């Protein structure tokens, strides 16, 4: 049984980490931190956990030693504290953006400040088992990718790796309000968000850097907030390489994901859910991927997931399972809801 702690447990990702880890057969949640809520019960912030735990939030300064540490901490704040975190845990799963990008200059361009721990970047493995499972088995430092980045990478990687698409792609990403976090500003008040389809990143969304890094493609990405609480859907527009067709795409995706426990190929000719739909993935660790071609070299690759689970906490738990040699589905068997 591994003793784990969650840093930044009061937010939505922290709550999902708690939900998943409290039901995990191999993990014991020993501590959950929150500076603002220290001393209060965790089920006050996460009422869905009532009756499942008596844990209270503790101040981050009171952490002891643990087998694994999950960091649900703000972007750009984690890198300056990583040396301290490394002293209290053998294995660290960082859900912030601070160690996802290997090139510190790319990090500066997308996050607007220099990286404070460049020397630590080589220690981190990107936490995407579908790409880096072998390295994750021995990794003590894991950087969990962003939600839209995870969807985009899983949508594009098989086609890119097989040389089936041209190198330039555009991505239209849609996300629910929980992606803004539990302390989002006035633009996410219900009165402002309800009914809106707000293009909050018309160009250069930060996750395009992660997708480009992991696929080798030239990526241009925009992102829109839609009227949903959970869920991410990405539409990746590409051109088929000369000689490639939809049949070759289908074969590449079937081969790439045939043995993956949490990626499903969903590309049907008819039906209500013939392409990936985040609505039916709520609470699950699945990422569904699909595609459609027009017969004239235009290809749309689609992926959907729950931004808080496969796009965050669930992916981190999956990485933990790989790292410790546990069944990869441990703690992650929830199938999603329909209807929802």
C-alpha positions as CSV (number, residue, x, y, z in Angstrom):
1,X,0.0,0.0,0.0
2,X,1.5,3.3,-1.1
3,X,1.1,6.4,1.1
4,X,0.2,9.4,-1.1
5,X,-0.4,13.1,-0.5
6,X,-2.2,15.6,-2.6
7,X,-0.9,19.2,-2.8
8,X,-3.6,21.7,-3.8
9,X,-6.5,19.4,-2.9
10,X,-9.3,22.1,-2.7
11,X,-9.6,22.6,-6.5
12,X,-11.5,20.5,-9.1
13,X,-8.4,18.4,-10.0
14,X,-7.6,17.9,-6.3
15,X,-11.1,16.7,-5.7
16,X,-10.9,14.2,-8.6
17,X,-7.6,13.0,-7.3
18,X,-9.2,12.4,-3.9
19,X,-12.2,10.6,-5.5
20,X,-10.1,8.3,-7.5
21,X,-7.4,7.6,-4.8
22,X,-9.9,7.0,-2.0
23,X,-11.2,4.1,-4.0
24,X,-7.8,2.8,-5.2
25,X,-7.0,-0.7,-3.9
26,X,-3.3,0.1,-3.6
27,X,-3.2,3.7,-2.3
28,X,-3.7,5.3,1.0
29,X,-4.4,9.1,1.0
30,X,-2.3,10.2,4.0
31,X,-2.6,14.0,3.5
32,X,-4.4,16.6,1.4
33,X,-3.2,20.2,1.5
34,X,-4.9,23.6,1.2
35,X,-3.5,26.8,2.6
36,X,-7.0,28.5,2.5
37,X,-8.9,25.6,4.0
38,X,-6.4,24.1,6.4
39,X,-8.2,22.4,9.4
40,X,-11.5,22.0,7.5
41,X,-12.9,18.7,6.3
42,X,-12.2,17.8,2.7
43,X,-15.8,16.9,2.1
44,X,-16.8,20.5,2.7
45,X,-15.0,21.4,-0.5
46,X,-15.9,18.1,-2.2
47,X,-19.4,17.2,-1.1
48,X,-19.5,14.1,-3.3
49,X,-17.1,12.6,-0.9
50,X,-19.4,12.7,2.2
51,X,-19.3,9.5,4.1
52,X,-16.2,8.3,2.3
53,X,-13.4,10.0,4.3
54,X,-12.8,11.9,7.5
55,X,-9.7,13.7,6.2
56,X,-9.1,17.3,6.8
57,X,-7.0,19.7,4.8
58,X,-3.5,20.4,6.2
59,X,-1.2,23.3,5.6
60,X,1.4,22.5,2.9
61,X,4.2,23.2,5.4
62,X,3.1,20.3,7.6
63,X,3.8,17.6,5.0
64,X,5.9,14.7,6.1
65,X,7.3,11.9,3.9
66,X,5.3,9.9,1.3
67,X,5.7,7.3,-1.4
68,X,4.0,9.5,-4.0
69,X,3.1,13.2,-4.2
70,X,0.4,14.6,-6.5
71,X,0.8,18.3,-7.3
72,X,-2.5,20.0,-8.3
73,X,-0.8,23.3,-8.0
74,X,-0.9,26.5,-10.1
75,X,1.0,26.8,-13.3
76,X,4.4,28.7,-13.0
77,X,4.4,28.3,-9.2
78,X,5.4,24.6,-9.0
79,X,8.9,24.9,-10.6
80,X,10.3,27.0,-7.8
81,X,9.1,24.6,-5.2
82,X,10.1,21.3,-6.8
83,X,13.4,20.9,-5.0
84,X,11.5,21.0,-1.7
85,X,8.8,18.6,-2.9
86,X,11.5,16.1,-4.0
87,X,12.7,15.9,-0.3
88,X,9.3,14.5,0.9
89,X,8.3,12.0,-1.8
90,X,10.0,9.3,-3.8
91,X,7.7,9.8,-6.8
92,X,6.1,13.0,-7.9
93,X,3.2,13.4,-10.3
94,X,3.0,17.1,-11.4
95,X,-0.3,18.2,-12.9
96,X,0.8,21.8,-13.5
97,X,2.3,22.9,-16.8
98,X,5.8,23.6,-15.4
99,X,7.6,20.5,-16.6
100,X,5.6,19.4,-19.6
101,X,7.8,21.2,-22.2
102,X,11.3,20.0,-22.7
103,X,12.6,23.3,-24.2
104,X,12.8,26.2,-21.7
105,X,12.6,28.7,-24.5
106,X,9.3,27.3,-25.7
107,X,8.1,27.4,-22.1
108,X,9.1,31.1,-22.0
109,X,7.2,31.9,-25.2
110,X,4.0,30.3,-24.1
111,X,4.0,31.1,-20.4
112,X,5.6,34.6,-20.5
113,X,8.5,34.0,-18.0
114,X,11.7,32.1,-17.8
115,X,11.8,28.6,-16.4
116,X,13.1,28.6,-12.8
117,X,14.3,25.0,-12.8
118,X,15.8,24.2,-16.2
119,X,18.2,21.7,-14.6
120,X,15.2,19.6,-13.5
121,X,13.5,19.4,-16.9
122,X,15.4,16.3,-18.0
123,X,14.3,14.4,-15.0
124,X,10.6,14.5,-16.0
125,X,8.8,12.0,-18.2
126,X,5.5,13.2,-19.9
127,X,2.7,11.4,-18.2
128,X,1.0,9.9,-21.2
129,X,1.1,6.0,-21.0
130,X,0.0,5.6,-24.5
131,X,3.3,7.2,-25.7
132,X,5.8,6.7,-22.8
133,X,4.7,3.6,-20.9
134,X,8.2,2.0,-20.9
135,X,9.8,5.2,-19.5
136,X,7.0,5.7,-16.9
137,X,7.8,2.3,-15.4
138,X,11.0,3.7,-13.9
139,X,10.1,7.4,-13.7
140,X,10.2,9.2,-10.3
141,X,9.3,12.6,-11.9
142,X,6.1,12.7,-14.1
143,X,4.6,15.7,-15.8
144,X,1.0,15.1,-16.6
145,X,-0.1,16.8,-19.8
146,X,-2.9,19.3,-20.2
147,X,-6.4,18.2,-20.9
148,X,-6.7,19.6,-24.5
149,X,-3.1,18.5,-25.1
150,X,-3.9,14.9,-24.2
151,X,-6.8,14.9,-26.5
152,X,-4.9,16.5,-29.3
153,X,-1.9,14.2,-29.0
154,X,-4.0,11.1,-28.9
155,X,-6.0,12.3,-31.9
156,X,-3.0,13.1,-34.0
157,X,-0.1,10.8,-33.0
158,X,-1.0,7.6,-35.0
159,X,-1.5,9.5,-38.2
160,X,1.6,11.5,-37.7
161,X,3.8,8.5,-36.8
162,X,2.6,6.6,-39.8
163,X,3.2,9.5,-42.2
164,X,-0.4,9.7,-43.2
165,X,-0.9,13.5,-42.9
166,X,0.9,16.6,-43.9
167,X,2.9,18.3,-41.1
168,X,0.7,21.4,-40.7
169,X,-2.5,21.0,-38.7
170,X,-5.0,23.3,-37.1
171,X,-7.0,22.4,-33.9
172,X,-10.3,23.7,-32.8
173,X,-10.8,22.8,-29.1
174,X,-13.9,23.1,-27.0
175,X,-13.9,22.9,-23.2
176,X,-16.4,23.0,-20.3
177,X,-16.3,25.5,-17.5
178,X,-14.5,23.2,-15.0
179,X,-11.4,23.6,-17.1
180,X,-11.1,27.2,-15.7
181,X,-10.7,25.8,-12.2
182,X,-12.5,26.3,-8.9
183,X,-11.3,29.9,-8.5
184,X,-12.0,31.2,-12.0
185,X,-12.7,34.9,-12.4
186,X,-15.9,36.9,-13.2
187,X,-15.9,35.7,-16.8
188,X,-16.9,32.3,-15.5
189,X,-19.9,33.4,-13.5
190,X,-23.0,31.6,-14.5
191,X,-24.6,34.8,-15.8
192,X,-21.7,35.3,-18.1
193,X,-20.9,31.7,-19.1
194,X,-24.4,30.3,-19.6
195,X,-25.4,30.2,-23.2
196,X,-22.0,31.5,-24.4
197,X,-19.6,30.0,-26.8
198,X,-16.6,32.1,-25.9
199,X,-13.4,32.0,-28.0
200,X,-11.0,32.6,-25.2
201,X,-7.9,31.7,-27.2
202,X,-8.3,32.5,-30.9
203,X,-4.6,31.8,-31.5
204,X,-1.6,30.2,-29.8
205,X,-3.3,28.3,-27.1
206,X,-0.6,27.0,-24.7
207,X,-1.5,23.3,-25.3
208,X,-0.4,23.6,-29.0
209,X,3.2,23.5,-27.8
210,X,2.7,20.2,-26.0
211,X,0.9,18.7,-29.0
212,X,3.7,19.8,-31.4
213,X,6.3,18.5,-29.1
214,X,4.8,15.0,-28.9
215,X,3.6,14.6,-32.5
216,X,6.4,16.5,-34.4
217,X,3.7,18.5,-36.3
218,X,3.4,22.2,-36.8
219,X,0.3,23.0,-34.7
220,X,-2.0,26.0,-34.7
221,X,-4.7,25.8,-32.0
222,X,-7.7,27.9,-30.9
223,X,-10.0,27.1,-27.9
224,X,-13.6,27.9,-27.1
225,X,-15.5,27.7,-23.8
226,X,-18.9,26.0,-24.3
227,X,-21.9,25.5,-22.1
228,X,-20.8,22.3,-20.3
229,X,-19.2,21.7,-17.0
230,X,-17.0,18.8,-17.9
231,X,-15.5,17.7,-21.2
232,X,-13.0,18.5,-23.9
233,X,-13.5,17.8,-27.6
234,X,-10.8,18.6,-30.2
235,X,-11.3,18.8,-34.0
236,X,-7.9,18.5,-35.7
237,X,-7.9,19.5,-39.4
238,X,-5.2,18.0,-41.6
239,X,-4.5,17.0,-45.1
240,X,-3.8,13.4,-46.1
241,X,-0.3,12.7,-47.4
242,X,-0.2,11.7,-51.1
243,X,-1.3,8.1,-51.4
244,X,-3.0,7.9,-48.0
245,X,-6.7,7.4,-47.6
246,X,-9.3,6.8,-44.9
247,X,-8.8,3.1,-44.9
248,X,-5.1,3.6,-44.1
249,X,-6.1,6.0,-41.3
250,X,-8.5,3.5,-39.8
251,X,-5.9,0.7,-39.9
252,X,-3.3,2.9,-38.2
253,X,-5.6,3.9,-35.4
254,X,-6.8,0.3,-34.8
255,X,-3.2,-0.9,-34.6
256,X,-2.0,2.0,-32.4
257,X,-4.8,1.6,-29.8
258,X,-5.8,-2.0,-30.0
259,X,-4.2,-2.9,-26.6
260,X,-4.7,0.5,-24.9
261,X,-7.1,0.2,-21.9
262,X,-8.3,3.8,-22.1
263,X,-8.3,4.8,-25.7
264,X,-11.2,3.7,-28.0
265,X,-11.5,4.2,-31.7
266,X,-15.0,5.7,-32.4
267,X,-15.5,6.4,-36.1
268,X,-18.8,5.0,-37.3
269,X,-20.8,5.8,-40.4
270,X,-24.1,6.4,-38.6
271,X,-25.6,6.6,-35.1
272,X,-26.1,9.3,-32.5
273,X,-22.6,8.9,-31.1
274,X,-20.7,8.0,-34.3
275,X,-17.8,10.3,-33.4
276,X,-16.2,11.1,-30.0
277,X,-18.6,12.9,-27.6
278,X,-17.4,14.1,-24.2
279,X,-20.9,14.0,-22.7
280,X,-20.9,10.2,-22.3
281,X,-17.3,10.2,-20.9
282,X,-18.1,12.2,-17.8
283,X,-16.2,10.8,-14.8
284,X,-14.4,8.2,-16.9
285,X,-10.7,7.8,-17.8
286,X,-11.4,7.1,-21.5
287,X,-10.3,9.2,-24.4
288,X,-12.3,8.4,-27.6
289,X,-10.7,9.1,-30.9
290,X,-12.2,9.2,-34.4
291,X,-11.9,10.6,-37.9
292,X,-13.7,11.5,-41.1
293,X,-12.3,12.2,-44.6
294,X,-14.0,13.8,-47.5
295,X,-12.3,11.8,-50.3
296,X,-10.2,14.8,-51.4
297,X,-7.4,14.6,-48.9
298,X,-9.1,16.6,-46.2
299,X,-9.1,14.7,-42.9
300,X,-10.7,15.7,-39.6
301,X,-9.4,13.8,-36.5
302,X,-11.6,14.0,-33.4
303,X,-10.9,13.2,-29.7
304,X,-13.0,13.6,-26.6
305,X,-12.4,13.1,-22.9
306,X,-13.3,14.3,-19.4
307,X,-10.9,17.2,-18.8
308,X,-10.7,16.4,-15.0
309,X,-10.1,12.7,-15.4
310,X,-8.2,11.5,-18.5
311,X,-7.4,15.1,-19.0
312,X,-5.9,15.4,-15.5
313,X,-6.4,13.3,-12.3
314,X,-7.3,10.0,-14.0
315,X,-4.2,10.2,-16.2
316,X,-2.1,10.9,-13.2
317,X,-3.5,7.8,-11.4
318,X,-3.0,5.8,-14.6
319,X,0.7,6.9,-14.6
320,X,1.0,5.9,-10.9
321,X,-0.4,2.4,-11.8
322,X,2.2,2.0,-14.5
323,X,5.0,3.3,-12.3
324,X,4.3,0.8,-9.5
325,X,3.5,-2.1,-11.7
326,X,-0.2,-2.3,-10.6
327,X,-3.0,-3.2,-13.0
328,X,-3.4,-0.1,-15.2
329,X,-7.2,0.1,-14.7
330,X,-6.9,0.0,-10.8
331,X,-9.1,2.8,-9.4
332,X,-10.2,3.8,-12.9
333,X,-13.0,1.4,-13.8
334,X,-15.9,3.9,-13.9
335,X,-17.4,3.7,-17.3
336,X,-19.1,7.2,-17.6
337,X,-22.8,7.9,-17.7
338,X,-25.5,7.6,-20.3
339,X,-27.9,9.3,-20.4
340,X,-26.1,12.2,-18.6
